[in-house]
């Protein structure tokens, strides 16, 4: 049985869909299933059982022999939440408990880290395990992810093979429930439908034009393809970047969304809120050499192709993956 945590959420539900498409249905779903808005993410998918995330660790301790693999992509991901105890509980300690059970029972383990661990990128965006202690995340969410990464690479007792994945800016189907934490593409789509316009932050750094701030946007279908590759191949354990490997501007993103909808480009630039200006990332780009070095050869979807697929096949008809 394959365990997928966060399976009612964005990436997790897309991952269940990927495994189903590969003929795997013996899946245990783990999440907080109390929110009705997330039900459609797993409706119609094939699985064996679903268990509330609070009850899962105890179930796992009793029935470890039933589990062949754990893919832990569930997390508290709200970067505007500043209650450190929430992140310590859900992101740090919960992940430690799953790691320990996998290590004790010889079960492979994949978990979600984040590009938020890189902070302002002072030390680059290379997934070098030796640099993890140098990183300075900008918020408690990023800190919780980095603290687990630091803990993981120091462990002597580990799962038989494991990978931590630093997700960059993931977008795509099944993020309807995410509200303000949904991708910029999702919000741009809604703004265009409502006002025929997209609002982007002005630049407060002379090196970047308004809307010229750069991010590594990665399509969720590429993300689940990488996870499937890791699941299917016993590659070297460690922490890996998971982005497209190519930074693109917010203007590029907005333009791609307008084009996908067949609307003229209409962008308004607004002031970046003063309270986040000093922590605003002007550039992120995943160095993908490490993943490629262990045999991943599939090309990542271009921003234009990813946005077109997302908008026309999911957002416009309000469909799920």
Secondary structure, 3 states (H helix, E strand, C coil): CEEEECCCCHHHHHHHHHHHHCCCCCEEEEECCCCHHHHHHHCCCCCCEEEEHHHHHHHHHHCHHHCCEEEECCCCCCCCCCCHHHHHHHHHHHHHHHHHHHHHCCCEEEEEEEHHHHCCCCCCCCCCHHHHHHCCCCCHHHHHHHHHHHHHHCCCCCCCCEEEEEECEEECCCCHHHHHHCCHHHHHHHHHHHHCCEEEECCCCCCCCCCCCEECEEEHHHHHHHHHHHHHCCCCCEEEEECCCCCEEHHHHHHHHHHHHCCCCCEEEECCCHHHHHHCCCECCCCCHHHHHCCCCCCCCCHHHHHHHHHHHHHCCCCCC
